[in-house]
């Protein structure tokens, strides 16, 4: 797929670190599978991965974590 950000690079399967912030909570999720642009590094998550990342982040918010670092495990 062509990157919609830089419009020059092609994406390839890889893993990324996703950082999300809501209120006083920062969640870092490592090793998230994604399509990554080889030119600019922009990444794209599929629908199922996005849903899982959001559930993981919501759990951290519910636990009132200030900073939580998680690993995405398939």
Secondary structure as GFF3:
##gff-version 3
##sequence-region A 1 74
A	DSSP	beta_strand	11	22	.	.	.	ID=ss1
A	DSSP	beta_strand	25	37	.	.	.	ID=ss2
A	DSSP	beta_strand	43	44	.	.	.	ID=ss3
A	DSSP	alpha_helix	47	62	.	.	.	ID=ss4
A	DSSP	beta_strand	67	71	.	.	.	ID=ss5
###
